[in-house]
Amino acid sequence: MTTSQPQPSDFIPLTSDTPDDCGGCGDAERLGFQFDYAYQPIVDLASRSVYAHEALVRGPQGEGAMWVLDQVNEANRYRFDQACRVKAIKTAAQLGVAERVSINFLPKAVYKPEVCIRTTLEAARAHGFPTERIIFEVTEGERVEDGPWLATILREYQRCGFLTAIDDFGAGYAGLTLLADFQPDIIKLDMSLVRGVDASASRQAITRGMVRICQELGIRVIAEGVETVSERDFFLSEGVTLMQGYLFARPAFRQHVQADAIAWPDATGVALVPVR
């Protein structure tokens, strides 16, 4: 893991004013709280490398995500979403992340995709982080009833050179109907399908169907929440090599896990505990 740590001055100045580029900015109140990030690797077992690091929001002292999200409301949603994007990129650059970084975003905080993305583009340029190494994924727990609007947002992000991902796929809010109109770059299978898939015929059938659809549409699949060797081996047998979960590495607060610290399987298929 890297050992460099951001200093207090590296926090986004959440109390500063933001230009009113769209209707959401002008109505947003100042946040009044700080947050930071932990990074969890998404591994590629085919190449034994780190494919990306997901930026997971945390409190300034490492408090869980809900400590932060409980302070987000309709009035500050836009400002929070914008601050998250900038800080995730800035921190990843400071930590020397050479792989992709995956950033959760709030679709309901996006008023005009072509306008709301400007701050992200400016942050990427300012910190020298290439847009093609930034993945935008719909944040876990965000329920989006307007599929066409979500597709519009993601399509604009793709146009700007970002990768796009649907998180929690199979949980019900961004299902097959969305894929009929828009194909993201990445699908992250919901943990409820991943957990215990090796022992559940129904989960296996559903998962196989989703993987085949994504393969035909040219969408990469990530198995999220992999915790056991048996879960890992099932997905490998189905041709899924991108995975994320405690079996490989836990989120690291203000750090990113490097490839030599991943619990890679040995030649027998047994997960190895990395040397710390």
C-alpha positions, 0 to 999 in steps of 0.5 A: 500500500502507499504510505503518503497521506493527504494533509488537512489542507488537501480537503475540498474547501466545502464552504467556498462558493461554486459558480452557478453553472446550472439551477442546482448550484444556486439552490445548494447550501454549503455542506458544513462537513468534511469527508475523505475516501477509502480505495478498494481494488477491482482485480483482473485475475486474468492478468493478476493486476489491478483493473481499477480502484473504487473510491468509497466515501468515508468520514474524515476520521475513517467513519463509515459511508453512512456517517457522510451520506446521512448528512446529504439532503436535497439542498446540498445534494448537488454540491456534495456530488460535485465535491465528491468527484473533485476530491476522488480525482485529486486524492487518487492523483496525490496517492499516485494511482496509476490504474483507473479510479471508479467514482460513484455519482448521484444521478438525481444531482445531475441537472444538465449533464453537459454542464455538470460534468465541467467541474470533473473535466477541470479537475482531471486536467488540473491534476493530470488524471486522464479521463479514460482512466475515470469510471463513473458508476451509479452510486449504490443505493441510488434509486433511479426510476427514469431510465432514459434520463440515466441513459442520457447522463451516461451517454454524455459521460461516454462522449466526454471520454469517461468509462461508465458503469452500472453498480448493483446490476440485478437489484431492480433499479437499472435492469434489462430495460436500460440495456436495451437503450444504452450499453455502459462500459461495465456492469457490476453484478449485485452482491445479492447475486454473488453471495453464495452463487456457488451453492445456488442453482437459481443465482447461477442461472440468473448470473449466467444469463446476465453474463451472456447478455453482457458478452453479446453487448460488449459490456465488461462484467465485474463480480462485486462482493466476492468473499469466498474461493468458491464464489471466485471460482464460479465466476472464473468458470463463466469467463468473468475475470474482473472481481472486487471483494474482501477475498482480495483486499479490503478498502484502504483509508486514504491509501490504495492497494497495490498489486503485490498486496492482493490475495492472489490465488496460487497455482492450486486455486487457493487464495493466498494471504498477502505479506503485509 
